[in-house]
Amino acid sequence: MNESLQSKKVALLASGGVDSSVAMALLKEDGYEVEAFYLKIWLEDELAFLGDCPWNEDLKYLEEVCKQLDIKLNIVPMQKEYFEKVVSYTINEVKNGRTPNPDVMCNNHIKFGMFLEKVPKGFDFIASGHYAQTQEIDNNTYLKMAPDAIKDQTYFLANLNKDILNKVLFPIGEFSKSEVRSLAEKFNLANKKRKDSQGICFLGKLKFNEFLEHYLGKKPGEIIDFDSKEILGEHNGFYYHTVGQRKGLGLSGGPYYVVDKDIDKNIVYVSKNYFSESKIRKTFNIGSLNLFGKKLSEAENLSVKIRHGEKIYNCSVETNKITLAESDQGIAKGQFAVFYDGDICLGCAVIS
């Protein structure tokens, strides 16, 4: 970490997990003045039907780690903002037959958005436990992929406002997950053995379909074979299914994949011949482009991710049309397409 930045004041977004806790310990070790901020986004009233609040355990671990490291912990209530910016977006996207990404929107609007308005004056940087890095190129600050390709989280950060990137620190971005676990052991953190959290940010361990059922209910409709037009079964609502889905259809004789949806007629189309030439998917249009600096057409080696993970495609761009070098059968409206030039993240767009 840059020695010249030592003794600067850092507001660290802390969750109670191992990653943000190690980030906190590293900053403290490097001489930064650190305060931890826990964003309370759990919707106790709106999601009470789903069970006990998962944030109690998070907070318990976080309090222990902060006590160990002698770091002040601040709890910031943001339930109202979270519901308006993330949960409502998720419900509306699903209701309109699109595939949302609440985690992208949470980072953009809450963690690195509205939270900045709540941070007391005097902090020089915002830090988090994301697996990402930053790099300055031609007077612009870009996201840079973490060396751990499996854990790299630039996909979830690509919609950030470019003006805040030079104020963001990612202390664990240069490490692999196994190295972060080793650091947790080295610092003897209270949560060093804690398992990683999974799933959508505001649901934790809870099932997304239960959340959808609460807000959208059930709307039975037909599951139809895309090729033969035969009615194969019934679904509980088109919004429970997304293009590329294989599991959860309840059909025998498969595997069947979701290939299309008719949201007006509430029909889900499936096919066993998902990977046939007639169903090749390698082009899509984009909208709501968010770039950190250079244009997509200026990239030397343009590539794209259409979901979080290791898979990345070489691609080309013409106006707002993206063409992949190979087919991907899971391209769905509403997903984020995140663009790279080598390991530099250029920004993102929404598949339209």
GUMAR-243846 format. One record per residue: residue number from 0; residue in one letter; x, y, z of N, C-alpha, C in turn. Coordinates in steps of 0.02 Angstrom, whole numbers. Layout:
N
PT    nr   rest      n.x      n.y      n.z     ca.x     ca.y     ca.z      c.x      c.y      c.z
PT   NUM      A        X        Y        Z        X        Y        Z        X        Y        Z
...
// end
This chain:
352
PT    nr   rest      n.x      n.y      n.z     ca.x     ca.y     ca.z      c.x      c.y      c.z
PT     0      M       42      -59        0        0        0        0       44       62        0
PT     1      N       21      114      -32       62      175      -40       80      206       27
PT     2      E      145      212       41      168      237      105      146      310      117
PT     3      S      141      348       62      124      419       69       53      430       93
PT     4      L       12      376       90      -58      383      110      -68      365      183
PT     5      Q      -15      346      218      -22      326      288      -46      385      330
PT     6      S      -80      367      385     -109      415      433     -170      450      405
PT     7      K     -191      433      346     -253      459      320     -312      425      354
PT     8      K     -369      458      355     -428      432      389     -472      393      340
PT     9      V     -490      332      359     -526      288      313     -592      265      345
PT    10      A     -646      270      307     -711      242      327     -718      175      292
PT    11      L     -717      121      331     -719       54      302     -788       24      307
PT    12      L     -815        1      251     -879      -34      249     -868     -105      275
PT    13      A     -896     -119      332     -883     -183      365     -948     -224      371
PT    14      S     -942     -290      360    -1002     -332      359    -1003     -384      415
PT    15      G     -947     -395      447     -943     -450      495     -913     -512      465
PT    16      G     -899     -510      400     -868     -565      365     -792     -562      368
PT    17      V     -760     -615      345     -687     -619      348     -654     -566      303
PT    18      D     -680     -556      243     -648     -512      195     -642     -440      220
PT    19      S     -697     -411      243     -695     -342      266     -655     -336      331
PT    20      S     -656     -390      372     -618     -389      434     -543     -389      422
PT    21      V     -521     -429      374     -450     -430      355     -431     -363      325
PT    22      A     -476     -334      283     -462     -268      255     -451     -217      311
PT    23      M     -492     -221      363     -486     -176      420     -419     -184      455
PT    24      A     -400     -247      465     -337     -262      499     -277     -238      459
PT    25      L     -279     -247      393     -224     -225      350     -216     -149      350
PT    26      L     -272     -114      348     -270      -41      349     -240      -17      415
PT    27      K     -262      -47      469     -236      -28      536     -161      -42      539
PT    28      E     -140      -99      513      -69     -118      514      -27      -69      473
PT    29      D      -57      -43      419      -20        3      376      -20       75      402
PT    30      G      -51       86      459      -47      152      489     -105      199      474
PT    31      Y     -157      174      442     -216      216      429     -257      224      493
PT    32      E     -291      279      498     -339      290      552     -407      265      527
PT    33      V     -431      210      555     -489      174      527     -549      177      573
PT    34      E     -607      189      543     -671      179      578     -713      131      535
PT    35      A     -748       86      569     -790       37      533     -862       62      531
PT    36      F     -894       51      473     -964       70      465    -1004        9      442
PT    37      Y    -1053       -9      483    -1097      -65      466    -1163      -36      440
PT    38      L    -1180      -52      378    -1241      -26      349    -1298      -74      365
PT    39      K    -1346      -52      403    -1402      -94      422    -1456      -87      368
PT    40      I    -1458     -136      324    -1506     -134      268    -1560     -187      274
PT    41      W    -1554     -230      326    -1603     -284      333    -1672     -254      346
PT    42      L    -1722     -275      306    -1789     -246      308    -1832     -285      358
PT    43      E    -1829     -264      421    -1862     -303      474    -1938     -306      464
PT    44      D    -1968     -253      441    -2040     -253      432    -2060     -285      366
PT    45      E    -2027     -263      311    -2046     -287      245    -2031     -361      235
PT    46      L    -1977     -386      267    -1957     -456      256    -1962     -498      318
PT    47      A    -2002     -476      367    -2008     -513      429    -2036     -583      418
PT    48      F    -2076     -590      366    -2107     -655      351    -2055     -708      334
PT    49      L    -1995     -687      316    -1943     -735      296    -1903     -763      355
PT    50      G    -1916     -737      416    -1881     -766      473    -1840     -715      511
PT    51      D    -1797     -741      555    -1756     -698      598    -1707     -656      558
PT    52      C    -1691     -598      585    -1644     -552      552    -1574     -582      551
PT    53      P    -1543     -591      492    -1477     -620      488    -1422     -573      510
PT    54      W    -1438     -508      517    -1386     -460      533    -1363     -464      605
PT    55      N    -1402     -498      649    -1381     -504      719    -1314     -539      725
PT    56      E    -1306     -594      688    -1244     -632      689    -1187     -592      659
PT    57      D    -1202     -557      603    -1151     -514      571    -1123     -463      621
PT    58      L    -1169     -431      656    -1150     -377      701    -1111     -404      761
PT    59      K    -1129     -463      784    -1094     -493      841    -1020     -505      823
PT    60      Y    -1008     -534      764     -939     -545      743     -902     -479      733
PT    61      L     -936     -432      702     -904     -368      688     -884     -331      752
PT    62      E     -928     -333      801     -912     -301      865     -850     -332      897
PT    63      E     -844     -398      891     -786     -433      919     -721     -413      884
PT    64      V     -725     -410      816     -665     -393      778     -644     -320      792
PT    65      C     -693     -275      794     -677     -205      807     -646     -196      877
PT    66      K     -671     -234      925     -643     -231      992     -571     -256      992
PT    67      Q     -558     -311      955     -490     -338      949     -442     -286      920
PT    68      L     -465     -252      868     -421     -206      831     -423     -135      858
PT    69      D     -464     -124      910     -473      -58      939     -494       -7      886
PT    70      I     -548      -25      852     -575       17      798     -647       36      815
PT    71      K     -664       98      808     -732      122      822     -781       94      771
PT    72      L     -838       69      795     -890       42      751     -950       88      750
PT    73      N     -971      106      690    -1031      147      680    -1084      105      644
PT    74      I    -1146      108      668    -1201       73      636    -1244      124      601
PT    75      V    -1253      115      536    -1288      165      495    -1353      135      468
PT    76      P    -1411      156      492    -1475      130      467    -1487      155      396
PT    77      M    -1498      109      349    -1511      129      280    -1567       87      249
PT    78      Q    -1614       64      292    -1668       21      266    -1711       56      215
PT    79      K    -1729      118      229    -1774      155      183    -1741      165      115
PT    80      E    -1679      188      116    -1643      199       54    -1634      134       15
PT    81      Y    -1621       81       53    -1609       16       21    -1672      -10      -13
PT    82      F    -1728       -3       21    -1790      -27       -9    -1806       12      -73
PT    83      E    -1797       78      -69    -1814      120     -127    -1768      108     -187
PT    84      K    -1703       99     -174    -1655       95     -228    -1639       25     -252
PT    85      V    -1644      -24     -209    -1622      -92     -227    -1680     -142     -230
PT    86      V    -1719     -145     -176    -1774     -194     -174    -1828     -176     -225
PT    87      S    -1847     -113     -229    -1899      -93     -277    -1876     -105     -349
PT    88      Y    -1812      -90     -362    -1783     -103     -428    -1788     -178     -445
PT    89      T    -1771     -221     -397    -1772     -293     -408    -1842     -316     -424
PT    90      I    -1891     -294     -385    -1961     -315     -397    -1984     -292     -466
PT    91      N    -1971     -229     -483    -1994     -202     -547    -1961     -237     -607
PT    92      E    -1896     -251     -602    -1861     -285     -657    -1890     -355     -668
PT    93      V    -1900     -392     -614    -1926     -460     -619    -1997     -459     -647
PT    94      K    -2037     -412     -623    -2107     -406     -646    -2111     -391     -720
PT    95      N    -2060     -359     -747    -2059     -342     -818    -2019     -392     -860
PT    96      G    -2006     -450     -830    -1975     -505     -868    -1900     -498     -878
PT    97      R    -1868     -453     -839    -1797     -443     -846    -1760     -477     -789
PT    98      T    -1694     -483     -797    -1652     -516     -746    -1612     -462     -709
PT    99      P    -1631     -447     -646    -1597     -394     -609    -1532     -417     -578
PT   100      N    -1492     -369     -555    -1434     -385     -515    -1432     -337     -455
PT   101      P    -1465     -357     -400    -1469     -313     -341    -1401     -294     -313
PT   102      D    -1351     -339     -318    -1286     -325     -289    -1250     -267     -325
PT   103      V    -1258     -264     -391    -1229     -208     -429    -1261     -143     -406
PT   104      M    -1327     -144     -399    -1363      -83     -380    -1349      -63     -307
PT   105      C    -1338     -113     -265    -1321      -98     -195    -1254      -61     -191
PT   106      N    -1205      -86     -227    -1140      -52     -227    -1145       18     -255
PT   107      N    -1182       25     -309    -1187       89     -343    -1226      141     -303
PT   108      H    -1285      121     -277    -1329      170     -245    -1321      175     -170
PT   109      I    -1300      120     -138    -1297      119      -65    -1226      123      -38
PT   110      K    -1186       70      -47    -1119       67      -17    -1073      122      -41
PT   111      F    -1075      136     -106    -1032      189     -133    -1074      245     -163
PT   112      G    -1134      252     -136    -1180      303     -159    -1207      344     -101
PT   113      M    -1267      326      -78    -1300      365      -25    -1262      362       41
PT   114      F    -1223      310       52    -1183      305      113    -1135      364      118
PT   115      L    -1109      387       62    -1060      442       61    -1090      506       91
PT   116      E    -1157      513       86    -1190      571      115    -1194      566      191
PT   117      K    -1187      505      217    -1194      494      289    -1127      490      325
PT   118      V    -1073      485      288    -1007      482      319     -989      551      348
PT   119      P     -968      553      411     -948      618      440     -890      649      401
PT   120      K     -884      714      403     -830      748      368     -763      729      398
PT   121      G     -712      732      357     -644      719      381     -614      654      358
PT   122      F     -654      612      325     -626      549      300     -596      560      230
PT   123      D     -537      531      220     -502      539      156     -520      485      106
PT   124      F     -537      425      131     -551      369       87     -610      327      113
PT   125      I     -641      292       66     -689      240       82     -656      174       64
PT   126      A     -660      124      108     -630       59       94     -681        4      102
PT   127      S     -668      -53       70     -712     -110       76     -672     -174       68
PT   128      G     -704     -230       82     -672     -295       75     -686     -329        9
PT   129      H     -695     -290      -43     -706     -319     -110     -639     -343     -140
PT   130      Y     -645     -395     -180     -588     -420     -218     -584     -381     -283
PT   131      A     -550     -325     -280     -541     -281     -338     -482     -235     -324
PT   132      Q     -457     -203     -376     -402     -155     -369     -420      -93     -410
PT   133      T     -381      -40     -402     -388       19     -444     -321       35     -476
PT   134      Q     -325       68     -534     -263       88     -568     -277      152     -607
PT   135      E     -230      199     -603     -238      262     -639     -205      256     -708
PT   136      I     -242      274     -759     -218      272     -828     -240      337     -863
PT   137      D     -193      375     -888     -208      437     -925     -256      482     -886
PT   138      N     -241      492     -822     -280      537     -778     -351      512     -763
PT   139      N     -365      450     -777     -428      420     -758     -414      360     -712
PT   140      T     -456      351     -661     -448      294     -617     -496      239     -639
PT   141      Y     -468      179     -650     -507      122     -672     -508       68     -618
PT   142      L     -558       25     -621     -556      -37     -583     -509      -85     -618
PT   143      K     -475     -126     -578     -430     -177     -605     -448     -243     -573
PT   144      M     -449     -296     -613     -468     -362     -588     -420     -386     -534
PT   145      A     -448     -422     -486     -407     -454     -434     -372     -514     -465
PT   146      P     -314     -534     -439     -279     -592     -467     -316     -658     -457
PT   147      D     -360     -660     -406     -401     -719     -395     -462     -715     -440
PT   148      A     -459     -749     -498     -512     -743     -549     -579     -767     -524
PT   149      I     -580     -815     -479     -643     -841     -454     -676     -790     -407
PT   150      K     -637     -756     -367     -665     -709     -318     -671     -638     -344
PT   151      D     -638     -623     -400     -639     -555     -427     -710     -526     -427
PT   152      Q     -717     -465     -399     -784     -435     -392     -792     -370     -432
PT   153      T     -749     -360     -481     -757     -299     -522     -824     -299     -558
PT   154      Y     -851     -359     -571     -917     -363     -604     -969     -324     -563
PT   155      F     -968     -331     -497    -1017     -300     -454    -1004     -226     -441
PT   156      L     -944     -202     -461     -925     -133     -446     -924      -89     -509
PT   157      A     -938     -118     -566     -927      -83     -630     -976      -27     -643
PT   158      N    -1028      -21     -602    -1077       32     -613    -1065       92     -566
PT   159      L    -1008       92     -530     -992      147     -485     -981      212     -524
PT   160      N     -994      267     -491     -979      332     -520     -903      339     -525
PT   161      K     -878      356     -583     -805      358     -595     -771      410     -550
PT   162      D     -808      461     -527     -778      515     -488     -758      493     -418
PT   163      I     -783      435     -395     -765      414     -327     -710      362     -325
PT   164      L     -690      336     -384     -641      281     -385     -574      301     -355
PT   165      N     -554      363     -362     -489      384     -334     -492      395     -259
PT   166      K     -551      385     -229     -559      391     -156     -575      323     -124
PT   167      V     -571      270     -164     -589      203     -140     -526      160     -131
PT   168      L     -523      124      -75     -469       77      -62     -497        6      -58
PT   169      F     -462      -42      -89     -480     -112      -85     -419     -150      -56
PT   170      P     -412     -152       10     -351     -179       40     -337     -253       25
PT   171      I     -388     -293       11     -375     -365       -2     -375     -380      -76
PT   172      G     -379     -329     -118     -385     -340     -190     -327     -376     -222
PT   173      E     -268     -373     -190     -209     -405     -219     -200     -477     -197
PT   174      F     -245     -500     -153     -238     -567     -124     -289     -617     -152
PT   175      S     -271     -681     -146     -320     -734     -161     -361     -747      -98
PT   176      K     -415     -785     -106     -457     -801      -48     -418     -840        4
PT   177      S     -377     -887      -19     -338     -927       29     -289     -884       68
PT   178      E     -261     -833       34     -215     -788       68     -252     -745      119
PT   179      V     -313     -725      103     -353     -686      150     -370     -728      212
PT   180      R     -386     -791      200     -399     -837      256     -336     -843      301
PT   181      S     -278     -847      270     -215     -852      307     -203     -788      348
PT   182      L     -219     -731      318     -212     -668      353     -259     -664      413
PT   183      A     -319     -690      405     -367     -692      461     -339     -733      519
PT   184      E     -305     -787      501     -272     -829      553     -214     -790      584
PT   185      K     -175     -756      543     -118     -717      568     -140     -664      618
PT   186      F     -194     -629      601     -220     -577      645     -262     -606      702
PT   187      N     -275     -672      697     -315     -708      748     -384     -675      757
PT   188      L     -415     -659      702     -480     -625      704     -534     -671      731
PT   189      A     -583     -641      765     -636     -680      797     -677     -720      746
PT   190      N     -680     -695      685     -720     -729      633     -677     -767      582
PT   191      K     -616     -785      601     -569     -816      554     -595     -881      524
PT   192      K     -639     -916      559     -666     -980      535     -735     -973      503
PT   193      R     -760     -911      502     -828     -901      477     -833     -914      402
PT   194      K     -886     -948      382     -896     -964      311     -917     -901      273
PT   195      D     -903     -902      208     -923     -846      165     -999     -844      158
PT   196      S    -1026     -783      153    -1098     -776      140    -1111     -788       67
PT   197      Q    -1171     -811       52    -1191     -825      -17    -1257     -791      -31
PT   198      G    -1272     -783      -95    -1339     -760     -114    -1344     -685     -121
PT   199      I    -1405     -662     -135    -1418     -592     -147    -1409     -552      -83
PT   200      C    -1384     -491      -91    -1363     -451      -34    -1417     -442       19
PT   201      F    -1479     -429        0    -1529     -414       51    -1565     -476       76
PT   202      L    -1551     -534       48    -1585     -595       70    -1540     -641      111
PT   203      G    -1475     -633      105    -1430     -677      143    -1441     -749      123
PT   204      K    -1459     -791      171    -1467     -862      159    -1538     -879      134
PT   205      L    -1581     -830      130    -1650     -843      113    -1660     -852       38
PT   206      K    -1716     -884       20    -1728     -901      -49    -1760     -844      -87
PT   207      F    -1733     -829     -146    -1758     -775     -188    -1831     -787     -207
PT   208      N    -1849     -850     -221    -1918     -864     -241    -1968     -849     -186
PT   209      E    -1947     -857     -123    -1992     -840      -67    -2004     -765      -65
PT   210      F    -1951     -728      -78    -1956     -655      -81    -2004     -634     -137
PT   211      L    -1996     -665     -197    -2039     -648     -253    -2111     -665     -240
PT   212      E    -2122     -723     -208    -2190     -744     -194    -2225     -694     -148
PT   213      H    -2188     -667     -100    -2218     -619      -53    -2242     -557      -90
PT   214      Y    -2202     -533     -137    -2219     -470     -171    -2260     -479     -235
PT   215      L    -2251     -535     -269    -2284     -544     -334    -2335     -601     -334
PT   216      G    -2333     -643     -281    -2380     -698     -278    -2367     -752     -330
PT   217      K    -2416     -794     -341    -2411     -846     -392    -2458     -829     -450
PT   218      K    -2435     -844     -509    -2474     -830     -570    -2464     -889     -617
PT   219      P    -2501     -944     -607    -2491    -1005     -647    -2498     -992     -722
PT   220      G    -2454    -1024     -759    -2455    -1019     -832    -2425    -1081     -863
PT   221      E    -2424    -1082     -929    -2401    -1142     -965    -2326    -1142     -977
PT   222      I    -2297    -1201     -972    -2229    -1213     -996    -2235    -1248    -1063
PT   223      I    -2209    -1218    -1115    -2218    -1243    -1183    -2151    -1259    -1215
PT   224      D    -2148    -1316    -1250    -2089    -1336    -1287    -2080    -1288    -1346
PT   225      F    -2024    -1253    -1348    -2011    -1202    -1399    -2013    -1231    -1469
PT   226      D    -1991    -1294    -1476    -1985    -1325    -1542    -2050    -1357    -1565
PT   227      S    -2081    -1396    -1521    -2142    -1434    -1541    -2206    -1397    -1525
PT   228      K    -2202    -1345    -1484    -2260    -1306    -1460    -2305    -1347    -1414
PT   229      E    -2281    -1404    -1392    -2320    -1446    -1346    -2319    -1416    -1275
PT   230      I    -2376    -1419    -1241    -2380    -1396    -1172    -2351    -1451    -1128
PT   231      L    -2298    -1435    -1091    -2262    -1485    -1052    -2280    -1483     -977
PT   232      G    -2305    -1427     -954    -2320    -1421     -883    -2343    -1352     -866
PT   233      E    -2339    -1336     -801    -2363    -1272     -776    -2311    -1241     -730
PT   234      H    -2305    -1175     -733    -2260    -1138     -689    -2302    -1094     -643
PT   235      N    -2269    -1064     -593    -2304    -1022     -544    -2301     -948     -561
PT   236      G    -2271     -931     -618    -2263     -862     -638    -2199     -854     -678
PT   237      F    -2203     -820     -735    -2144     -814     -778    -2085     -783     -742
PT   238      Y    -2100     -741     -691    -2047     -705     -657    -2004     -749     -612
PT   239      Y    -2023     -812     -603    -1981     -858     -565    -1927     -890     -609
PT   240      H    -1928     -874     -673    -1883     -908     -720    -1844     -857     -761
PT   241      T    -1783     -876     -779    -1741     -832     -820    -1710     -872     -877
PT   242      V    -1694     -838     -931    -1665     -872     -990    -1601     -907     -971
PT   243      G    -1595     -971     -992    -1536    -1011     -976    -1546    -1057     -917
PT   244      Q    -1601    -1047     -880    -1614    -1087     -821    -1627    -1160     -839
PT   245      R    -1600    -1205     -799    -1612    -1277     -810    -1647    -1309     -750
PT   246      K    -1627    -1290     -691    -1656    -1320     -631    -1721    -1286     -611
PT   247      G    -1763    -1323     -575    -1823    -1293     -546    -1883    -1291     -593
PT   248      L    -1879    -1324     -650    -1935    -1324     -697    -1986    -1379     -682
PT   249      G    -1964    -1432     -648    -2010    -1486     -630    -2032    -1528     -689
PT   250      L    -1991    -1532     -741    -2009    -1570     -801    -1968    -1635     -805
PT   251      S    -1999    -1689     -827    -1964    -1752     -837    -1942    -1757     -910
PT   252      G    -1894    -1802     -923    -1872    -1813     -992    -1823    -1763    -1018
PT   253      G    -1796    -1722     -975    -1751    -1668     -996    -1679    -1691    -1006
PT   254      P    -1630    -1647     -998    -1640    -1581     -968    -1672    -1530    -1016
PT   255      Y    -1715    -1488     -988    -1745    -1433    -1025    -1713    -1367    -1001
PT   256      Y    -1708    -1320    -1047    -1682    -1254    -1030    -1734    -1201    -1049
PT   257      V    -1738    -1148    -1009    -1781    -1092    -1027    -1748    -1054    -1085
PT   258      V    -1785    -1046    -1140    -1757    -1010    -1198    -1791     -944    -1211
PT   259      D    -1852     -935    -1183    -1888     -872    -1196    -1947     -868    -1147
PT   260      K    -1974     -807    -1141    -2033     -796    -1100    -2079     -747    -1135
PT   261      D    -2144     -759    -1131    -2194     -712    -1155    -2228     -684    -1093
PT   262      I    -2209     -624    -1073    -2235     -598    -1010    -2308     -576    -1016
PT   263      D    -2331     -559    -1076    -2401     -539    -1085    -2447     -600    -1079
PT   264      K    -2426     -657    -1107    -2467     -717    -1104    -2447     -763    -1046
PT   265      N    -2395     -742    -1009    -2371     -781     -951    -2351     -852     -971
PT   266      I    -2312     -857    -1025    -2288     -921    -1051    -2212     -926    -1042
PT   267      V    -2188     -983    -1019    -2117     -997    -1016    -2101    -1049    -1069
PT   268      Y    -2055    -1032    -1115    -2036    -1078    -1169    -1971    -1114    -1150
PT   269      V    -1971    -1179    -1161    -1912    -1219    -1144    -1892    -1262    -1204
PT   270      S    -1831    -1288    -1203    -1808    -1330    -1257    -1755    -1379    -1231
PT   271      K    -1755    -1439    -1261    -1701    -1487    -1247    -1643    -1476    -1296
PT   272      N    -1656    -1440    -1350    -1605    -1428    -1402    -1575    -1359    -1393
PT   273      Y    -1559    -1343    -1331    -1538    -1276    -1314    -1474    -1254    -1349
PT   274      F    -1431    -1302    -1363    -1366    -1285    -1392    -1363    -1297    -1467
PT   275      S    -1421    -1303    -1499    -1423    -1313    -1571    -1404    -1248    -1607
PT   276      E    -1385    -1255    -1671    -1365    -1197    -1711    -1419    -1144    -1715
PT   277      S    -1483    -1167    -1716    -1539    -1121    -1723    -1548    -1076    -1661
PT   278      K    -1516    -1095    -1606    -1526    -1057    -1544    -1461    -1022    -1522
PT   279      I    -1414    -1016    -1566    -1351     -983    -1548    -1365     -910    -1528
PT   280      R    -1336     -890    -1472    -1344     -822    -1448    -1274     -792    -1440
PT   281      K    -1259     -742    -1479    -1193     -711    -1472    -1195     -635    -1484
PT   282      T    -1254     -607    -1494    -1259     -534    -1502    -1313     -507    -1455
PT   283      F    -1302     -446    -1432    -1353     -412    -1392    -1341     -337    -1395
PT   284      N    -1393     -300    -1381    -1388     -227    -1378    -1380     -205    -1306
PT   285      I    -1350     -146    -1297    -1338     -120    -1230    -1367      -50    -1222
PT   286      G    -1381      -32    -1160    -1403       35    -1143    -1375       54    -1075
PT   287      S    -1387      116    -1053    -1365      140     -988    -1290      128     -977
PT   288      L    -1250      150    -1025    -1178      138    -1023    -1144      181     -969
PT   289      N    -1102      149     -929    -1063      184     -877     -990      167     -887
PT   290      L     -950      216     -909     -880      204     -923     -836      246     -877
PT   291      F     -777      219     -860     -731      254     -815     -682      300     -853
PT   292      G     -678      291     -918     -632      332     -957     -640      320    -1031
PT   293      K     -597      277    -1058     -597      266    -1131     -661      234    -1157
PT   294      K     -675      246    -1220     -732      215    -1254     -718      141    -1267
PT   295      L     -772      103    -1274     -764       31    -1288     -726       20    -1353
PT   296      S     -739       63    -1402     -706       56    -1467     -631       71    -1464
PT   297      E     -608      101    -1409     -537      117    -1401     -497       62    -1367
PT   298      A     -532       10    -1344     -498      -44    -1309     -455      -85    -1358
PT   299      E     -396     -106    -1336     -353     -147    -1378     -375     -220    -1380
PT   300      N     -399     -244    -1322     -422     -314    -1317     -488     -315    -1279
PT   301      L     -541     -296    -1314     -607     -290    -1281     -635     -358    -1264
PT   302      S     -657     -365    -1202     -691     -426    -1180     -748     -407    -1133
PT   303      V     -791     -456    -1118     -850     -441    -1079     -871     -500    -1035
PT   304      K     -895     -484     -976     -929     -533     -934    -1003     -516     -933
PT   305      I    -1046     -567     -938    -1118     -554     -934    -1147     -583     -870
PT   306      R    -1104     -607     -827    -1123     -627     -759    -1059     -632     -718
PT   307      H    -1067     -631     -652    -1009     -637     -608     -978     -706     -615
PT   308      G     -912     -710     -617     -877     -774     -622     -816     -768     -667
PT   309      E     -785     -825     -679     -724     -826     -718     -736     -815     -793
PT   310      K     -795     -835     -817     -806     -836     -890     -806     -765     -919
PT   311      I     -763     -754     -967     -758     -689    -1000     -750     -701    -1074
PT   312      Y     -784     -662    -1115     -785     -672    -1187     -748     -615    -1223
PT   313      N     -708     -632    -1273     -684     -581    -1319     -746     -557    -1357
PT   314      C     -747     -493    -1375     -806     -467    -1408     -787     -407    -1451
PT   315      S     -835     -385    -1490     -827     -324    -1530     -888     -280    -1519
PT   316      V     -881     -215    -1533     -936     -169    -1523     -947     -127    -1586
PT   317      E    -1010     -118    -1602    -1029      -74    -1658    -1089      -34    -1634
PT   318      T    -1078       30    -1622    -1129       74    -1592    -1150       44    -1524
PT   319      N    -1212       20    -1519    -1234       -9    -1455    -1246      -85    -1460
PT   320      K    -1216     -115    -1511    -1223     -187    -1521    -1158     -223    -1505
PT   321      I    -1162     -274    -1462    -1105     -313    -1441    -1109     -382    -1474
PT   322      T    -1053     -404    -1503    -1049     -471    -1533     -995     -511    -1497
PT   323      L    -1015     -568    -1469     -968     -611    -1433     -929     -654    -1482
PT   324      A     -869     -674    -1462     -829     -718    -1505     -856     -789    -1505
PT   325      E     -896     -806    -1455     -928     -872    -1452     -997     -864    -1421
PT   326      S    -1037     -916    -1428    -1106     -913    -1405    -1113     -920    -1330
PT   327      D    -1162     -885    -1302    -1182     -894    -1232    -1258     -898    -1231
PT   328      Q    -1284     -953    -1204    -1356     -965    -1207    -1394     -931    -1151
PT   329      G    -1358     -897    -1107    -1392     -867    -1049    -1397     -792    -1051
PT   330      I    -1391     -761    -1110    -1398     -689    -1116    -1470     -669    -1101
PT   331      A    -1480     -625    -1053    -1548     -607    -1032    -1553     -531    -1023
PT   332      K    -1610     -504    -1042    -1622     -432    -1034    -1618     -413     -961
PT   333      G    -1586     -356     -948    -1581     -332     -880    -1515     -349     -848
PT   334      Q    -1481     -401     -872    -1415     -418     -846    -1365     -363     -861
PT   335      F    -1313     -359     -820    -1260     -311     -833    -1206     -344     -875
PT   336      A    -1183     -308     -926    -1125     -328     -965    -1067     -284     -941
PT   337      V    -1014     -316     -916     -957     -279     -889     -898     -288     -936
PT   338      F     -867     -232     -957     -817     -233    -1010     -746     -225     -982
PT   339      Y     -699     -258    -1016     -629     -258     -995     -583     -247    -1055
PT   340      D     -525     -218    -1041     -470     -214    -1088     -412     -247    -1052
PT   341      G     -400     -311    -1065     -353     -349    -1025     -383     -358     -956
PT   342      D     -346     -337     -903     -372     -344     -835     -399     -278     -809
PT   343      I     -406     -228     -853     -433     -163     -834     -508     -161     -849
PT   344      C     -548     -146     -799     -621     -141     -808     -638      -72     -835
PT   345      L     -671      -71     -892     -687       -8     -925     -753       21     -901
PT   346      G     -796      -22     -872     -863        0     -852     -914      -52     -870
PT   347      C     -977      -31     -876    -1030      -81     -889    -1088      -50     -927
PT   348      A    -1134      -92     -947    -1196      -72     -979    -1249     -123     -961
PT   349      V    -1311     -106     -974    -1366     -152     -961    -1387     -184    -1028
PT   350      I    -1395     -250    -1027    -1418     -285    -1087    -1491     -267    -1100
PT   351      S    -1504     -239    -1159    -1571     -215    -1173    -1606     -255    -1228
// end
